Amino acid sequence: MTEFEHMLVNSFNTYIEENGIRAISYRLKQHRFTPQFLDVLVDSLNPDLYLGIECKSISVDKGANALYFSQHFTVDKNGIHQIERISNYLNKSGRRGFLAVELRLGTGHGREAYMIPWNELKKKYFDKDLKLTLQEIRSFPEIKREGKNYRVDPMEWERK
């Protein structure tokens, strides 16, 4: 589990506990030859909290200026792109999907993270607009930081 994924799982469980919600956030153990559908899952009877989140982290300090669908996502042995696989899973499971993108800004500059509704990502992919620029990523709801940890609020993440 990456540090970002671990922080999100902990942040969700803190949010759930503080708000007295019957839910749980977790990450399924990844097996070597078994595909993992999503990085972070949240299970709840509340449909607003029945979530599936894919996490990506890019290093802005090392020159990344966009999240590229060809570079940052995988294609399986059958030639199916990760965005298609996850979209199919979200559709079948009924989960609300998001892409969480962490921007690593370099030593002394911290990190930023943004939550992108999966439907927005899927639309870009199928429209053949195959990247998200830093400006586009930053136009989505930010996952606020509290010290070194993230502070999630799923109710803020849907576009108005």
NUNU-60575 format. One record per residue: residue number from 1; residue in three letters; x negated, z negated, y negated of N, C-alpha, C in turn. Coordinates in Angstrom, 3 decimals, m for minus. Example, Ala and Ser with C-alpha at 12.3 -4.5 7.8 and 13.67 -1.06 7.14 Angstrom:
<rs>
seq/type/n.x/n.z/n.y/ca.x/ca.z/ca.y/c.x/c.z/c.y
1/ALA/m13.190/m7.800/5.690/m12.300/m7.800/4.500/m13.200/m7.800/3.300;
2/SER/m12.850/m7.080/2.250/m13.670/m7.140/1.060/m12.900/m7.870/m0.030;
</rs>
This chain:
<rs>
seq/type/n.x/n.z/n.y/ca.x/ca.z/ca.y/c.x/c.z/c.y
1/MET/m0.861/0.000/1.173/0.000/0.000/0.000/m0.901/0.000/m1.226;
2/THR/m0.602/0.883/m2.168/m1.388/0.898/m3.385/m1.025/m0.304/m4.259;
3/GLU/m1.898/m0.601/m5.194/m1.652/m1.717/m6.107/m0.353/m1.503/m6.888;
4/PHE/m0.121/m0.270/m7.338/1.088/0.048/m8.099/2.343/m0.202/m7.257;
5/GLU/2.342/0.271/m6.017/3.493/0.055/m5.132/3.721/m1.436/m4.900;
6/HIS/2.648/m2.166/m4.648/2.743/m3.611/m4.423/3.335/m4.314/m5.649;
7/MET/2.869/m3.923/m6.833/3.381/m4.527/m8.065/4.872/m4.216/m8.250;
8/LEU/5.290/m2.985/m7.921/6.713/m2.638/m8.058/7.576/m3.445/m7.098;
9/VAL/7.143/m3.554/m5.845/7.907/m4.341/m4.867/8.052/m5.774/m5.365;
10/ASN/6.951/m6.379/m5.804/7.004/m7.757/m6.318/7.887/m7.858/m7.554;
11/SER/7.800/m6.866/m8.442/8.616/m6.882/m9.660/10.099/m6.781/m9.344;
12/PHE/10.450/m5.918/m8.391/11.854/m5.818/m7.983/12.337/m7.130/m7.384;
13/ASN/11.544/m7.727/m6.510/11.976/m8.974/m5.878/12.094/m10.106/m6.893;
14/THR/11.259/m10.111/m7.911/11.389/m11.093/m8.994/12.690/m10.857/m9.751;
15/TYR/12.972/m9.605/m10.110/14.215/m9.251/m10.809/15.430/m9.679/m9.986;
16/ILE/15.402/m9.394/m8.696/16.508/m9.726/m7.791/16.722/m11.232/m7.745;
17/GLU/15.636/m11.979/m7.584/15.728/m13.435/m7.497/16.215/m14.043/m8.815;
18/GLU/15.656/m13.591/m9.934/16.030/m14.148/m11.241/17.488/m13.894/m11.580;
19/ASN/18.049/m12.795/m11.058/19.435/m12.446/m11.367/20.408/m12.833/m10.261;
20/GLY/19.925/m13.524/m9.242/20.790/m14.000/m8.166/21.496/m12.871/m7.427;
21/ILE/20.801/m11.768/m7.219/21.384/m10.586/m6.573/21.035/m10.607/m5.091;
22/ARG/22.011/m10.248/m4.263/21.745/m10.119/m2.832/21.134/m8.744/m2.590;
23/ALA/19.833/m8.703/m2.524/19.100/m7.458/m2.341/17.678/m7.802/m1.934;
24/ILE/16.930/m6.780/m1.528/15.520/m6.960/m1.186/14.776/m5.648/m1.436;
25/SER/13.573/m5.782/m1.925/12.694/m4.631/m2.134/11.533/m4.739/m1.149;
26/TYR/11.133/m3.616/m0.600/10.059/m3.625/0.390/9.450/m2.236/0.517;
27/ARG/8.373/m2.195/1.242/7.718/m0.934/1.567/7.573/m0.897/3.069;
28/LEU/8.029/0.188/3.678/7.888/0.323/5.118/6.428/0.538/5.479;
29/LYS/6.022/m0.019/6.589/4.644/0.188/7.045/4.455/1.663/7.361;
30/GLN/3.377/2.207/6.875/3.097/3.626/7.090/2.241/3.778/8.346;
31/HIS/2.689/4.652/9.245/1.938/4.932/10.459/1.196/6.247/10.289;
32/ARG/0.096/6.360/10.970/m0.826/7.466/10.741/m0.188/8.853/10.838;
33/PHE/0.594/9.118/11.870/1.132/10.463/12.072/2.644/10.540/11.847;
34/THR/3.196/9.514/11.247/4.630/9.486/10.977/4.849/9.615/9.478;
35/PRO/5.665/10.591/9.066/5.888/10.729/7.623/6.652/9.534/7.060;
36/GLN/6.290/9.159/5.870/6.974/8.073/5.168/7.879/8.730/4.135;
37/PHE/9.162/8.395/4.137/10.082/9.061/3.227/9.826/8.705/1.774;
38/LEU/9.690/7.405/1.498/9.492/6.942/0.124/8.557/5.747/0.126;
39/ASP/7.980/5.454/m1.026/7.027/4.358/m1.120/7.688/2.994/m1.208;
40/VAL/8.753/2.882/m2.013/9.423/1.599/m2.235/10.916/1.791/m2.007;
41/LEU/11.506/0.876/m1.232/12.948/0.897/m1.003/13.545/m0.406/m1.532;
42/VAL/14.763/m0.312/m2.050/15.521/m1.495/m2.444/16.860/m1.385/m1.732;
43/ASP/17.190/m2.399/m0.945/18.457/m2.441/m0.225/19.377/m3.447/m0.890;
44/SER/20.597/m3.001/m1.157/21.596/m3.860/m1.775/22.967/m3.252/m1.528;
45/LEU/23.989/m4.103/m1.472/25.353/m3.590/m1.400/25.792/m3.010/m2.733;
46/ASN/25.095/m3.390/m3.803/25.370/m2.845/m5.126/24.769/m1.440/m5.180;
47/PRO/25.594/m0.399/m5.328/25.061/0.965/m5.313/24.046/1.251/m6.417;
48/ASP/24.114/0.512/m7.524/23.131/0.698/m8.590/21.745/0.206/m8.176;
49/LEU/21.692/m0.630/m7.159/20.416/m1.169/m6.693/20.037/m0.685/m5.298;
50/TYR/20.761/0.283/m4.786/20.412/0.884/m3.491/19.490/2.054/m3.819;
51/LEU/18.158/1.779/m3.859/17.199/2.695/m4.454/16.124/3.165/m3.488;
52/GLY/15.601/4.338/m3.793/14.420/4.869/m3.132/13.467/5.361/m4.206;
53/ILE/12.221/4.909/m4.168/11.271/5.221/m5.239/9.979/5.780/m4.656;
54/GLU/9.596/6.929/m5.139/8.296/7.515/m4.822/7.361/7.144/m5.966;
55/CYS/6.130/6.750/m5.641/5.169/6.316/m6.655/4.001/7.294/m6.740;
56/LYS/3.629/7.618/m7.948/2.453/8.449/m8.206/1.667/7.777/m9.318;
57/SER/0.363/7.876/m9.218/m0.510/7.285/m10.211/m1.533/8.339/m10.607;
58/ILE/m1.670/8.569/m11.914/m2.643/9.560/m12.367/m3.588/8.928/m13.382;
59/SER/m4.808/9.431/m13.365/m5.864/8.868/m14.197/m6.035/9.695/m15.466;
60/VAL/m5.410/9.236/m16.538/m5.497/9.914/m17.830/m6.927/9.826/m18.357;
61/ASP/m7.586/8.690/m18.113/m8.957/8.521/m18.610/m9.944/9.484/m17.943;
62/LYS/m9.575/10.030/m16.786/m10.448/10.998/m16.105/m10.003/12.435/m16.356;
63/GLY/m9.105/12.608/m17.330/m8.756/13.954/m17.759/m7.414/14.493/m17.301;
64/ALA/m6.641/13.756/m16.525/m5.329/14.253/m16.091/m4.415/14.371/m17.309;
65/ASN/m3.792/15.525/m17.473/m2.862/15.723/m18.587/m1.460/16.069/m18.123;
66/ALA/m1.262/16.057/m16.782/0.052/16.351/m16.224/0.091/15.892/m14.768;
67/LEU/1.293/15.753/m14.252/1.531/15.503/m12.834/1.964/16.844/m12.257;
68/TYR/1.133/17.409/m11.393/1.402/18.741/m10.840/2.067/18.630/m9.478;
69/PHE/3.117/19.413/m9.279/3.857/19.353/m8.019/3.041/19.900/m6.856;
70/SER/2.065/20.766/m7.129/1.227/21.310/m6.057/0.070/20.365/m5.718;
71/GLN/m0.423/19.644/m6.675/m1.586/18.789/m6.481/m1.239/17.354/m6.087;
72/HIS/m0.214/16.792/m6.671/0.097/15.380/m6.483/1.162/15.102/m5.427;
73/PHE/1.765/16.142/m4.873/2.759/16.006/m3.813/2.252/16.745/m2.576;
74/THR/2.757/16.368/m1.415/2.292/16.970/m0.168/3.263/18.033/0.350;
75/VAL/2.756/18.853/1.247/3.554/19.808/2.010/3.309/19.464/3.477;
76/ASP/4.386/19.313/4.268/4.201/18.911/5.663/3.805/20.093/6.540;
77/LYS/3.611/19.825/7.814/3.140/20.857/8.747/4.139/21.998/8.916;
78/ASN/5.384/21.761/8.519/6.412/22.811/8.589/6.546/23.565/7.263;
79/GLY/5.685/23.261/6.308/5.717/23.936/5.021/6.764/23.409/4.060;
80/ILE/7.304/22.216/4.336/8.342/21.630/3.481/7.670/20.719/2.452;
81/HIS/7.966/20.982/1.196/7.383/20.223/0.087/7.975/18.812/0.055;
82/GLN/7.160/17.863/m0.379/7.569/16.462/m0.440/8.825/16.264/m1.287;
83/ILE/8.965/16.995/m2.368/10.166/16.843/m3.209/11.414/17.257/m2.437;
84/GLU/11.319/18.295/m1.631/12.457/18.725/m0.806/12.778/17.682/0.260;
85/ARG/11.737/17.147/0.928/11.939/16.135/1.978/12.614/14.895/1.409;
86/ILE/12.101/14.417/0.271/12.668/13.206/m0.328/14.086/13.467/m0.823;
87/SER/14.326/14.626/m1.414/15.673/14.966/m1.894/16.666/14.950/m0.743;
88/ASN/16.269/15.481/0.390/17.132/15.496/1.573/17.408/14.074/2.053;
89/TYR/16.372/13.243/2.092/16.534/11.858/2.507/17.481/11.105/1.568;
90/LEU/17.273/11.264/0.260/18.128/10.572/m0.714/19.575/11.022/m0.571;
91/ASN/19.787/12.300/m0.366/21.134/12.828/m0.198/21.804/12.238/1.041;
92/LYS/21.088/12.194/2.149/21.662/11.672/3.397/21.870/10.158/3.353;
93/SER/20.954/9.438/2.718/21.032/7.978/2.716/21.983/7.435/1.649;
94/GLY/22.235/8.229/0.600/23.076/7.757/m0.490/22.329/6.908/m1.512;
95/ARG/21.019/6.806/m1.368/20.222/6.023/m2.323/20.085/6.769/m3.643;
96/ARG/19.969/6.002/m4.740/19.568/6.566/m6.025/18.054/6.697/m5.980;
97/GLY/17.552/7.851/m6.371/16.128/8.077/m6.276/15.433/8.122/m7.622;
98/PHE/14.173/7.701/m7.619/13.342/7.731/m8.812/11.916/8.083/m8.430;
99/LEU/11.218/8.652/m9.394/9.782/8.822/m9.303/9.177/7.862/m10.316;
100/ALA/8.357/6.934/m9.832/7.642/6.014/m10.724/6.249/6.580/m10.930;
101/VAL/5.892/6.822/m12.184/4.577/7.379/m12.495/3.790/6.361/m13.299;
102/GLU/2.623/6.012/m12.779/1.724/5.111/m13.479/0.610/5.942/m14.104;
103/LEU/0.386/5.709/m15.385/m0.698/6.373/m16.104/m1.820/5.372/m16.277;
104/ARG/m2.950/5.646/m15.636/m4.125/4.779/m15.780/m4.913/5.288/m16.983;
105/LEU/m5.033/4.441/m17.998/m5.600/4.864/m19.275/m7.078/4.533/m19.436;
106/GLY/m7.665/3.873/m18.480/m9.102/3.582/m18.550/m9.391/2.140/m18.884;
107/THR/m10.635/1.780/m18.695/m11.089/0.411/m18.940/m10.780/m0.009/m20.372;
108/GLY/m10.136/m1.165/m20.487/m9.811/m1.699/m21.804/m8.533/m1.148/m22.404;
109/HIS/m7.907/m0.179/m21.729/m6.687/0.429/m22.267/m5.453/0.160/m21.408;
110/GLY/m5.617/m0.463/m20.274/m4.483/m0.831/m19.450/m3.814/0.341/m18.777;
111/ARG/m2.540/0.163/m18.487/m1.745/1.153/m17.772/m0.348/1.209/m18.360;
112/GLU/0.279/2.346/m18.190/1.685/2.528/m18.559/2.391/3.069/m17.325;
113/ALA/3.669/2.777/m17.197/4.441/3.329/m16.085/5.818/3.737/m16.590;
114/TYR/6.340/4.800/m15.983/7.629/5.372/m16.386/8.454/5.673/m15.156;
115/MET/9.778/5.554/m15.305/10.701/5.777/m14.208/11.502/7.045/m14.480;
116/ILE/11.335/8.031/m13.611/11.974/9.335/m13.774/13.077/9.470/m12.729;
117/PRO/14.336/9.657/m13.152/15.410/9.864/m12.181/15.097/11.073/m11.292;
118/TRP/15.302/10.894/m9.993/14.937/11.937/m9.032/15.634/13.268/m9.328;
119/ASN/16.876/13.223/m9.786/17.601/14.470/m10.061/16.900/15.297/m11.137;
120/GLU/16.267/14.636/m12.092/15.522/15.356/m13.138/14.291/16.041/m12.537;
121/LEU/13.615/15.335/m11.658/12.434/15.883/m10.995/12.824/17.057/m10.092;
122/LYS/13.891/16.866/m9.331/14.361/17.911/m8.418/14.759/19.167/m9.185;
123/LYS/15.400/19.000/m10.321/15.806/20.157/m11.136/14.568/20.929/m11.595;
124/LYS/13.552/20.229/m12.082/12.314/20.901/m12.511/11.683/21.661/m11.344;
125/TYR/11.664/21.049/m10.189/11.045/21.672/m9.019/11.780/22.966/m8.635;
126/PHE/13.091/22.896/m8.545/13.854/24.078/m8.122/13.953/25.131/m9.226;
127/ASP/13.723/24.723/m10.482/13.638/25.698/m11.582/12.242/26.301/m11.676;
128/LYS/11.354/25.920/m10.755/9.965/26.422/m10.707/9.145/25.999/m11.929;
129/ASP/9.552/24.888/m12.555/8.787/24.285/m13.649/7.969/23.187/m12.972;
130/LEU/6.773/23.526/m12.482/6.091/22.741/m11.465/5.099/21.699/m11.963;
131/LYS/5.398/21.104/m13.105/4.573/19.991/m13.571/5.357/19.149/m14.564;
132/LEU/4.885/17.939/m14.740/5.396/17.041/m15.778/4.213/16.703/m16.662;
133/THR/4.272/17.092/m17.930/3.185/16.776/m18.856/3.243/15.299/m19.221;
134/LEU/2.162/14.801/m19.792/2.155/13.403/m20.238/3.269/13.147/m21.241;
135/GLN/3.496/14.099/m22.128/4.561/13.951/m23.124/5.925/13.855/m22.438;
136/GLU/6.163/14.696/m21.427/7.436/14.640/m20.696/7.574/13.315/m19.956;
137/ILE/6.501/12.880/m19.297/6.544/11.612/m18.560/6.891/10.472/m19.502;
138/ARG/6.258/10.459/m20.665/6.491/9.383/m21.629/7.868/9.452/m22.291;
139/SER/8.600/10.532/m22.085/9.952/10.637/m22.644/10.981/9.900/m21.781;
140/PHE/10.576/9.478/m20.594/11.478/8.756/m19.694/11.355/7.255/m19.916;
141/PRO/12.297/6.474/m19.377/12.253/5.022/m19.582/10.957/4.405/m19.064;
142/GLU/10.374/3.565/m19.901/9.137/2.892/m19.523/9.451/1.667/m18.668;
143/ILE/8.579/1.427/m17.700/8.636/0.177/m16.946/7.758/m0.781/m17.746;
144/LYS/8.393/m1.728/m18.367/7.679/m2.631/m19.282/6.663/m3.486/m18.538;
145/ARG/5.647/m3.890/m19.262/4.624/m4.770/m18.701/4.804/m6.170/m19.250;
146/GLU/4.477/m7.119/m18.424/4.475/m8.524/m18.809/3.149/m9.077/m18.310;
147/GLY/2.164/m9.115/m19.189/0.805/m9.455/m18.760/0.261/m8.310/m17.924;
148/LYS/m0.196/m8.624/m16.725/m0.711/m7.589/m15.836/0.359/m7.046/m14.895;
149/ASN/1.538/m7.628/m14.925/2.613/m7.224/m14.015/3.630/m6.333/m14.720;
150/TYR/4.383/m5.608/m13.924/5.489/m4.822/m14.453/6.745/m5.660/m14.421;
151/ARG/7.673/m5.333/m15.321/8.953/m6.038/m15.412/10.044/m4.977/m15.260;
152/VAL/10.677/m4.930/m14.098/11.666/m3.880/m13.851/13.035/m4.275/m14.382;
153/ASP/13.794/m3.260/m14.782/15.200/m3.411/m15.148/15.908/m2.106/m14.807;
154/PRO/16.390/m1.983/m13.570/16.983/m0.728/m13.096/18.157/m0.228/m13.933;
155/MET/18.809/m1.112/m14.666/19.957/m0.687/m15.454/19.527/0.142/m16.669;
156/GLU/18.278/0.070/m17.053/17.772/0.809/m18.220/17.275/2.208/m17.866;
157/TRP/17.234/2.561/m16.586/16.523/3.766/m16.180/17.345/5.041/m16.114;
158/GLU/18.629/4.949/m16.218/19.436/6.169/m16.183/19.494/6.766/m17.572;
159/ARG/19.329/8.059/m17.629/19.431/8.759/m18.925/20.854/8.651/m19.441;
160/LYS/20.961/8.451/m20.724/22.291/8.341/m21.329/22.894/9.726/m21.466;
</rs>
